[in-house]
Amino acid sequence: MTAYWIAHVTVLDPVKYKDYTDIAPLAFKKFGAVFLARGGAAQVLEGESFARHVVIRFPDMQTALDCYHSPEYQAAKANRDGHCVAQITIVEGLGADSVLALGDRQ
């Protein structure tokens, strides 16, 4: 079952943050990540506002977690620490049998 990495980020220092964006793609590529949204126009309707929003699809929850905890991603993360405010959540997607049709109740 697919999993999604949902990140909300506000960059505090764009110059230093580039040290993250220069090497983070190595981890994403290694773990088969597919970017579905990355920093496009967004409107925050509820909750804390962040400047940037990212949605990344992974083959499954374990792969998404392995990517986050990998040496490659942790090296990139160390470069962004202190240069942004980030909230990252990994959520399991719905299986084909679980996808709700419009109007179905949860």
Backbone as CSV, one residue per row, in Angstrom:
resi,resn,N_x,N_y,N_z,CA_x,CA_y,CA_z,C_x,C_y,C_z
1,MET,0.839,-1.171,0.000,0.000,0.000,0.000,0.896,1.251,0.000
2,THR,0.606,2.190,-0.869,1.432,3.395,-0.965,1.429,4.176,0.346
3,ALA,2.432,5.036,0.469,2.521,5.942,1.611,2.921,7.311,1.085
4,TYR,2.551,8.328,1.834,2.802,9.701,1.418,3.552,10.450,2.505
5,TRP,4.588,11.128,2.093,5.388,11.981,2.962,4.830,13.378,2.733
6,ILE,4.268,13.978,3.772,3.678,15.300,3.672,4.527,16.238,4.511
7,ALA,5.112,17.240,3.860,5.999,18.169,4.553,5.474,19.594,4.401
8,HIS,5.511,20.320,5.491,5.181,21.744,5.508,6.438,22.443,6.000
9,VAL,6.905,23.426,5.243,8.205,24.040,5.532,8.142,25.552,5.364
10,THR,8.772,26.246,6.285,9.050,27.665,6.116,10.565,27.823,6.192
11,VAL,11.154,28.275,5.107,12.609,28.452,5.037,12.985,29.763,5.719
12,LEU,13.947,29.687,6.634,14.419,30.866,7.355,15.657,31.475,6.707
13,ASP,16.500,30.631,6.120,17.732,31.087,5.477,17.883,30.345,4.147
14,PRO,17.445,30.969,3.041,17.476,30.286,1.744,18.867,29.848,1.302
15,VAL,19.889,30.595,1.638,21.246,30.238,1.237,21.678,28.941,1.926
16,LYS,21.475,28.859,3.224,21.840,27.648,3.967,20.915,26.477,3.613
17,TYR,19.643,26.749,3.351,18.678,25.704,3.015,19.068,24.998,1.710
18,LYS,19.747,25.713,0.833,20.193,25.120,-0.432,21.134,23.941,-0.182
19,ASP,21.857,23.963,0.942,22.710,22.816,1.281,21.872,21.553,1.463
20,TYR,20.621,21.703,1.904,19.682,20.585,2.028,19.179,20.167,0.650
21,THR,18.699,21.145,-0.123,18.089,20.815,-1.417,19.101,20.281,-2.426
22,ASP,20.372,20.547,-2.198,21.398,20.011,-3.096,21.615,18.511,-2.919
23,ILE,21.405,17.994,-1.688,21.705,16.565,-1.476,20.496,15.697,-1.126
24,ALA,19.385,16.279,-0.694,18.196,15.481,-0.359,17.707,14.625,-1.526
25,PRO,17.759,15.115,-2.778,17.292,14.275,-3.891,17.987,12.923,-4.006
26,LEU,19.199,12.798,-3.492,19.889,11.500,-3.532,19.096,10.445,-2.760
27,ALA,18.582,10.821,-1.594,17.786,9.879,-0.793,16.459,9.586,-1.475
28,PHE,15.794,10.629,-1.970,14.489,10.416,-2.607,14.602,9.497,-3.822
29,LYS,15.640,9.688,-4.613,15.840,8.837,-5.794,16.112,7.391,-5.373
30,LYS,16.955,7.214,-4.375,17.321,5.873,-3.911,16.096,5.076,-3.473
31,PHE,15.094,5.759,-2.890,13.930,5.065,-2.337,12.689,5.166,-3.230
32,GLY,12.860,5.569,-4.471,11.758,5.557,-5.433,10.669,6.588,-5.175
33,ALA,11.031,7.719,-4.598,10.052,8.764,-4.298,9.537,9.421,-5.575
34,VAL,8.256,9.771,-5.566,7.641,10.505,-6.668,7.012,11.761,-6.071
35,PHE,7.462,12.915,-6.513,6.919,14.181,-6.011,5.574,14.458,-6.673
36,LEU,4.556,14.680,-5.853,3.215,14.987,-6.352,2.907,16.473,-6.224
37,ALA,3.491,17.121,-5.239,3.351,18.575,-5.053,4.641,19.059,-4.409
38,ARG,5.108,20.230,-4.870,6.349,20.747,-4.307,6.372,22.265,-4.443
39,GLY,5.885,22.933,-3.396,6.028,24.375,-3.312,5.140,25.196,-4.223
40,GLY,4.105,24.627,-4.804,3.206,25.391,-5.662,2.271,26.274,-4.842
41,ALA,1.382,26.938,-5.526,0.408,27.805,-4.857,-0.400,26.988,-3.856
42,ALA,-0.645,27.582,-2.683,-1.397,26.892,-1.633,-2.154,27.916,-0.804
43,GLN,-3.230,27.480,-0.200,-3.991,28.303,0.732,-4.192,27.500,2.001
44,VAL,-3.715,28.015,3.109,-3.911,27.360,4.396,-5.267,27.802,4.923
45,LEU,-6.173,26.871,5.122,-7.526,27.191,5.574,-7.697,26.992,7.071
46,GLU,-6.896,26.126,7.656,-6.943,25.885,9.101,-5.544,25.525,9.568
47,GLY,-5.243,25.844,10.806,-3.979,25.450,11.402,-2.842,26.395,11.077
48,GLU,-1.647,25.971,11.494,-0.448,26.783,11.325,-0.119,26.964,9.846
49,SER,0.334,28.145,9.508,0.686,28.448,8.129,2.178,28.221,7.894
50,PHE,2.493,27.522,6.834,3.864,27.327,6.378,3.953,27.902,4.972
51,ALA,5.142,28.268,4.562,5.321,28.883,3.249,5.311,27.863,2.110
52,ARG,5.697,26.626,2.402,5.902,25.627,1.364,5.285,24.299,1.784
53,HIS,4.720,23.591,0.814,4.072,22.301,1.090,4.547,21.291,0.048
54,VAL,4.853,20.087,0.522,5.405,19.058,-0.358,4.674,17.741,-0.081
55,VAL,4.302,17.037,-1.137,3.705,15.706,-1.015,4.524,14.762,-1.894
56,ILE,5.014,13.700,-1.278,5.870,12.739,-1.983,5.271,11.346,-1.801
57,ARG,5.128,10.622,-2.897,4.594,9.252,-2.841,5.741,8.249,-2.802
58,PHE,5.563,7.237,-1.942,6.501,6.113,-1.838,5.725,4.819,-2.066
59,PRO,6.415,3.754,-2.437,5.728,2.481,-2.682,4.965,1.951,-1.466
60,ASP,5.487,2.223,-0.253,4.836,1.730,0.959,5.389,2.487,2.169
61,MET,4.767,2.282,3.313,5.138,2.973,4.540,6.584,2.685,4.931
62,GLN,6.992,1.433,4.852,8.348,1.080,5.276,9.401,1.780,4.411
63,THR,9.157,1.860,3.120,10.105,2.538,2.234,10.193,4.023,2.575
64,ALA,9.057,4.647,2.864,9.050,6.062,3.245,9.831,6.271,4.541
65,LEU,9.625,5.393,5.509,10.363,5.488,6.771,11.848,5.215,6.570
66,ASP,12.157,4.227,5.735,13.563,3.923,5.455,14.256,5.117,4.805
67,CYS,13.557,5.814,3.934,14.119,6.999,3.293,14.421,8.062,4.349
68,TYR,13.446,8.342,5.201,13.635,9.380,6.225,14.822,9.054,7.136
69,HIS,14.934,7.798,7.531,15.978,7.395,8.483,17.315,7.035,7.811
70,SER,17.366,7.097,6.491,18.587,6.718,5.771,19.726,7.695,6.055
71,PRO,20.958,7.213,5.958,22.108,8.115,6.120,22.074,9.274,5.119
72,GLU,21.595,8.997,3.910,21.538,10.038,2.883,20.588,11.166,3.294
73,TYR,19.388,10.790,3.765,18.439,11.839,4.140,18.859,12.531,5.438
74,GLN,19.372,11.781,6.382,19.791,12.390,7.649,20.929,13.390,7.437
75,ALA,21.804,13.125,6.463,22.863,14.093,6.130,22.247,15.366,5.558
76,ALA,21.253,15.207,4.691,20.567,16.380,4.132,19.842,17.141,5.235
77,LYS,19.149,16.407,6.100,18.396,17.023,7.204,19.325,17.822,8.116
78,ALA,20.494,17.300,8.382,21.451,18.016,9.235,21.808,19.369,8.624
79,ASN,21.801,19.433,7.285,22.099,20.698,6.609,20.947,21.697,6.686
80,ARG,19.726,21.224,6.897,18.592,22.150,6.973,18.242,22.530,8.408
81,ASP,18.667,21.738,9.372,18.346,22.023,10.776,18.805,23.427,11.149
82,GLY,17.885,24.194,11.725,18.175,25.556,12.134,17.970,26.578,11.030
83,HIS,17.740,26.113,9.795,17.575,27.031,8.679,16.160,27.010,8.123
84,CYS,15.280,26.245,8.786,13.873,26.203,8.402,13.056,25.699,9.586
85,VAL,11.763,25.875,9.479,10.822,25.254,10.408,10.067,24.238,9.571
86,ALA,10.047,22.985,10.007,9.429,21.936,9.195,8.538,21.038,10.039
87,GLN,7.488,20.559,9.407,6.627,19.529,9.983,6.506,18.449,8.918
88,ILE,6.908,17.232,9.261,6.876,16.130,8.296,6.057,14.994,8.886
89,THR,5.119,14.513,8.078,4.270,13.391,8.471,4.311,12.370,7.344
90,ILE,4.351,11.107,7.709,4.229,10.041,6.714,2.915,9.323,7.004
91,VAL,2.088,9.222,5.976,0.766,8.619,6.147,0.578,7.521,5.107
92,GLU,-0.014,6.426,5.547,-0.295,5.320,4.642,-1.488,5.677,3.763
93,GLY,-1.378,5.364,2.474,-2.471,5.621,1.547,-3.562,4.564,1.676
94,LEU,-4.657,4.835,1.037,-5.763,3.889,1.013,-5.517,2.844,-0.071
95,GLY,-5.835,1.618,0.222,-5.760,0.582,-0.797,-6.901,0.774,-1.799
96,ALA,-6.794,0.166,-2.950,-7.810,0.321,-3.995,-9.197,-0.041,-3.493
97,ASP,-9.305,-1.037,-2.611,-10.603,-1.447,-2.081,-11.148,-0.468,-1.054
98,SER,-10.286,0.407,-0.536,-10.699,1.321,0.522,-11.006,2.724,0.041
99,VAL,-10.707,3.012,-1.208,-10.928,4.363,-1.712,-12.426,4.646,-1.681
100,LEU,-12.760,5.755,-1.058,-14.166,6.119,-0.928,-14.648,6.854,-2.176
101,ALA,-15.795,6.455,-2.670,-16.399,7.175,-3.787,-17.057,8.446,-3.237
102,LEU,-17.184,9.427,-4.074,-17.818,10.668,-3.676,-19.184,10.371,-3.086
103,GLY,-19.432,10.865,-1.896,-20.710,10.655,-1.235,-20.712,9.487,-0.261
104,ASP,-19.701,8.614,-0.310,-19.636,7.518,0.653,-19.335,8.070,2.029
105,ARG,-19.812,7.400,3.031,-19.534,7.791,4.416,-18.258,7.110,4.870
106,GLN,-17.544,7.790,5.789,-16.320,7.214,6.343,-16.649,6.342,7.516
